[in-house]
Amino acid sequence: MIPASFDYEVAESAAHALTLLAEHGEDAKLLAGGHSLLPMMKVRLAQPAVLIDIARVTELAGIRTEGEELVIGATTRHADVAGSDLVKAEAPILAYAAAQVGDPQIRHRGTIGGSVAHADPASDLPAVFLALDATLVARGTDGSREIPIGEFFQGLFETVLEPEELLTEIRVPKPAVAGWSFQKFTQRAIDWAIVGVAVQGNQVALVNMGATPLRAATVEAALADGAAPADAAAHAADGTSAASDIRASREYREHLACVLVSRALTESRSRA
């Protein structure tokens, strides 16, 4: 497993990274932690002509609050989010989910922005940000724009980011309801989830139940109508398109989704 040849550039700042993206266009890929991109390059599912390393751009890392929002820089590491007292206080589901990344190397080198921008439906954090109603900030040569996370994912490994845009930060509104839960089922601790669930209040998001991270809209509607958690959870698979593969059939994933949503809703209410 050897990647195709590529050129390597080190960005000295966000502005420099944007200049390099504008210069190389669709031939370039951004590299931060690399734990999603590099494996794809090794099997040649991705063959960028240029890698632009943004790991040393300090202005893209860090955690702070602005008004009623928690702001997380795109190159902030999973371990930094998991260990942040600020995140634990303002959005504990996010700190907990970041700590559940099974591979220690990914936890300490992988970045929050990379996890979201990679748009893997089997990844935990995109679903957590969906449940938190996060907003993503992308910067291009003509300025910045804010993207509601519900509009960000377009398909398997596809987002609305333009080739010459850089994801700079993720803004999380402080949850109005304290109750939360994150549940996932894996074969081994280091594996991607066969199915996962993120619950914040009455907002429910699913991991690995379609081509993108999903909000469980039917479950949320049932809760809004006053349904009990177990009754609402029975609708967890509605509107999903879970895959069948060597790890689980579609029917098994649908069953797991209902079980995990029920558990998550029950746990979140115990924390409210």
Disulfide bonds with the S-S distance in Angstrom:
none
